[in-house]
Amino acid sequence: MKEDNIIYFKQYPFETGQKINIVDGPRKGDWEVLEVSDYKVRLRCPVSLKEFNWDRFCYSTTEN
């Protein structure tokens, strides 16, 4: 019988004040975490100082 490989996704626990770097995708780059709710995260670009309020989108993964 073939074993299935299952990938588990877990929402990343952002914390206000964190400095993060998103490695790929349309939001890649350096960011500062300004505010976190159950559904949204507000980030600021440290260069342009533009702020964005996005749905929570970053996940850490494991594969088993």
N, CA and C atoms as an extended XYZ file, in Angstrom:
192
Properties=species:S:1:pos:R:3:atomname:S:1:resname:S:1:resid:I:1 pbc="F F F"
N         0.835       -1.171        0.000 N   MET     1
C         0.000        0.000        0.000 CA  MET     1
C         0.890        1.248        0.000 C   MET     1
N         0.538        2.246       -0.827 N   LYS     2
C         1.300        3.494       -0.940 CA  LYS     2
C         0.992        4.413        0.243 C   LYS     2
N         2.059        4.963        0.831 N   GLU     3
C         1.868        5.922        1.920 CA  GLU     3
C         1.700        7.315        1.343 C   GLU     3
N         0.741        8.069        1.880 N   ASP     4
C         0.533        9.444        1.450 CA  ASP     4
C         1.452       10.371        2.213 C   ASP     4
N         1.938       11.374        1.535 N   ASN     5
C         2.727       12.419        2.150 CA  ASN     5
C         1.768       13.562        2.466 C   ASN     5
N         1.697       13.976        3.711 N   ILE     6
C         0.774       15.032        4.121 CA  ILE     6
C         1.574       16.259        4.520 C   ILE     6
N         1.170       17.415        4.006 N   ILE     7
C         1.831       18.672        4.350 CA  ILE     7
C         0.912       19.438        5.294 C   ILE     7
N         1.469       19.867        6.433 N   TYR     8
C         0.714       20.580        7.450 CA  TYR     8
C         1.073       22.060        7.415 C   TYR     8
N         0.068       22.918        7.374 N   PHE     9
C         0.264       24.369        7.377 CA  PHE     9
C        -0.222       24.925        8.710 C   PHE     9
N         0.566       25.823        9.275 N   LYS    10
C         0.210       26.443       10.536 CA  LYS    10
C         0.407       27.950       10.395 C   LYS    10
N        -0.581       28.732       10.803 N   GLN    11
C        -0.475       30.180       10.692 CA  GLN    11
C         0.684       30.684       11.544 C   GLN    11
N         1.506       31.556       10.969 N   TYR    12
C         2.663       32.065       11.694 CA  TYR    12
C         2.215       33.020       12.801 C   TYR    12
N         2.754       32.882       14.010 N   PRO    13
C         2.320       33.724       15.134 CA  PRO    13
C         3.045       35.085       15.140 C   PRO    13
N         2.629       35.982       14.236 N   PHE    14
C         3.215       37.319       14.200 CA  PHE    14
C         3.099       37.996       15.553 C   PHE    14
N         4.074       38.857       15.870 N   GLU    15
C         4.025       39.672       17.075 CA  GLU    15
C         4.329       41.109       16.697 C   GLU    15
N         3.576       42.038       17.272 N   THR    16
C         3.804       43.456       17.031 CA  THR    16
C         5.249       43.809       17.356 C   THR    16
N         5.872       44.572       16.466 N   GLY    17
C         7.255       44.991       16.663 CA  GLY    17
C         8.284       44.119       15.959 C   GLY    17
N         7.872       42.955       15.473 N   GLN    18
C         8.817       42.082       14.776 CA  GLN    18
C         9.292       42.722       13.479 C   GLN    18
N        10.519       42.444       13.124 N   LYS    19
C        11.051       42.779       11.812 CA  LYS    19
C        11.157       41.455       11.065 C   LYS    19
N        10.520       41.394        9.897 N   ILE    20
C        10.463       40.138        9.153 CA  ILE    20
C        10.975       40.350        7.730 C   ILE    20
N        11.341       39.258        7.084 N   ASN    21
C        11.708       39.268        5.679 CA  ASN    21
C        10.920       38.162        5.008 C   ASN    21
N        10.128       38.525        4.007 N   ILE    22
C         9.368       37.549        3.237 CA  ILE    22
C        10.224       37.184        2.029 C   ILE    22
N        10.527       35.914        1.891 N   VAL    23
C        11.517       35.444        0.928 CA  VAL    23
C        11.028       35.492       -0.512 C   VAL    23
N         9.747       35.176       -0.750 N   ASP    24
C         9.274       35.159       -2.126 CA  ASP    24
C         7.823       35.597       -2.213 C   ASP    24
N         7.326       35.695       -3.432 N   GLY    25
C         5.947       36.101       -3.654 CA  GLY    25
C         5.819       37.605       -3.824 C   GLY    25
N         4.599       38.077       -4.032 N   PRO    26
C         4.387       39.495       -4.321 CA  PRO    26
C         4.713       40.422       -3.146 C   PRO    26
N         4.787       39.902       -1.938 N   ARG    27
C         5.076       40.731       -0.759 CA  ARG    27
C         6.507       40.572       -0.274 C   ARG    27
N         7.376       40.012       -1.129 N   LYS    28
C         8.737       39.731       -0.680 CA  LYS    28
C         9.459       41.017       -0.280 C   LYS    28
N        10.348       40.872        0.704 N   GLY    29
C        11.133       41.999        1.168 CA  GLY    29
C        11.074       42.145        2.677 C   GLY    29
N        11.622       43.261        3.158 N   ASP    30
C        11.673       43.545        4.591 CA  ASP    30
C        10.417       44.284        5.028 C   ASP    30
N         9.931       43.932        6.239 N   TRP    31
C         8.725       44.535        6.787 CA  TRP    31
C         8.837       44.658        8.300 C   TRP    31
N         8.067       45.591        8.848 N   GLU    32
C         7.888       45.710       10.297 CA  GLU    32
C         6.429       45.386       10.601 C   GLU    32
N         6.197       44.562       11.609 N   VAL    33
C         4.840       44.187       12.001 CA  VAL    33
C         4.306       45.272       12.936 C   VAL    33
N         3.221       45.933       12.513 N   LEU    34
C         2.643       47.021       13.298 CA  LEU    34
C         1.475       46.574       14.159 C   LEU    34
N         0.670       45.665       13.626 N   GLU    35
C        -0.547       45.246       14.332 CA  GLU    35
C        -0.962       43.869       13.845 C   GLU    35
N        -1.494       43.057       14.738 N   VAL    36
C        -1.913       41.697       14.398 CA  VAL    36
C        -3.283       41.438       15.002 C   VAL    36
N        -4.196       40.881       14.199 N   SER    37
C        -5.484       40.415       14.712 CA  SER    37
C        -5.654       38.960       14.278 C   SER    37
N        -6.787       38.374       14.602 N   ASP    38
C        -7.022       36.988       14.199 CA  ASP    38
C        -7.049       36.833       12.678 C   ASP    38
N        -7.419       37.901       11.952 N   TYR    39
C        -7.606       37.782       10.515 CA  TYR    39
C        -6.694       38.679        9.678 C   TYR    39
N        -6.145       39.720       10.273 N   LYS    40
C        -5.359       40.703        9.520 CA  LYS    40
C        -3.996       40.916       10.157 C   LYS    40
N        -3.046       41.395        9.330 N   VAL    41
C        -1.745       41.826        9.818 CA  VAL    41
C        -1.431       43.143        9.107 C   VAL    41
N        -0.970       44.132        9.873 N   ARG    42
C        -0.602       45.419        9.293 CA  ARG    42
C         0.913       45.523        9.303 C   ARG    42
N         1.480       45.714        8.096 N   LEU    43
C         2.929       45.763        7.930 CA  LEU    43
C         3.339       47.118        7.364 C   LEU    43
N         4.583       47.525        7.692 N   ARG    44
C         5.143       48.757        7.154 CA  ARG    44
C         6.486       48.449        6.496 C   ARG    44
N         6.679       49.010        5.311 N   CYS    45
C         7.970       48.914        4.638 CA  CYS    45
C         8.920       49.888        5.332 C   CYS    45
N        10.090       49.422        5.802 N   PRO    46
C        11.008       50.315        6.512 CA  PRO    46
C        11.699       51.340        5.602 C   PRO    46
N        11.624       51.166        4.290 N   VAL    47
C        12.257       52.097        3.352 CA  VAL    47
C        11.278       53.204        2.950 C   VAL    47
N        10.117       52.807        2.408 N   SER    48
C         9.140       53.785        1.923 CA  SER    48
C         8.194       54.267        3.023 C   SER    48
N         8.137       53.528        4.131 N   LEU    49
C         7.222       53.779        5.253 CA  LEU    49
C         5.751       53.602        4.875 C   LEU    49
N         5.476       52.993        3.713 N   LYS    50
C         4.097       52.689        3.336 CA  LYS    50
C         3.587       51.549        4.205 C   LYS    50
N         2.313       51.631        4.581 N   GLU    51
C         1.690       50.612        5.424 CA  GLU    51
C         0.622       49.867        4.645 C   GLU    51
N         0.515       48.581        4.939 N   PHE    52
C        -0.466       47.729        4.271 CA  PHE    52
C        -1.168       46.872        5.305 C   PHE    52
N        -2.465       46.730        5.165 N   ASN    53
C        -3.279       45.883        6.033 CA  ASN    53
C        -3.751       44.706        5.186 C   ASN    53
N        -3.193       43.529        5.431 N   TRP    54
C        -3.487       42.354        4.621 CA  TRP    54
C        -4.096       41.245        5.465 C   TRP    54
N        -4.830       40.358        4.775 N   ASP    55
C        -5.256       39.127        5.423 CA  ASP    55
C        -4.005       38.372        5.856 C   ASP    55
N        -4.092       37.651        6.968 N   ARG    56
C        -2.925       36.871        7.410 CA  ARG    56
C        -2.593       35.860        6.332 C   ARG    56
N        -1.317       35.769        5.977 N   PHE    57
C        -0.944       35.001        4.790 CA  PHE    57
C         0.278       34.133        4.973 C   PHE    57
N         1.125       34.371        5.951 N   CYS    58
C         2.349       33.597        6.108 CA  CYS    58
C         2.093       32.350        6.942 C   CYS    58
N         2.642       31.261        6.499 N   TYR    59
C         2.460       29.997        7.178 CA  TYR    59
C         3.802       29.297        7.314 C   TYR    59
N         3.961       28.601        8.422 N   SER    60
C         5.097       27.690        8.523 CA  SER    60
C         4.575       26.302        8.195 C   SER    60
N         5.417       25.478        7.619 N   THR    61
C         4.956       24.170        7.169 CA  THR    61
C         5.853       23.061        7.679 C   THR    61
N         5.281       21.883        7.765 N   THR    62
C         6.022       20.663        7.987 CA  THR    62
C         5.465       19.604        7.054 C   THR    62
N         6.284       18.656        6.724 N   GLU    63
C         5.855       17.586        5.836 CA  GLU    63
C         6.124       16.262        6.520 C   GLU    63
N         5.159       15.375        6.437 N   ASN    64
C         5.275       14.084        7.087 CA  ASN    64
C         4.806       12.984        6.168 C   ASN    64
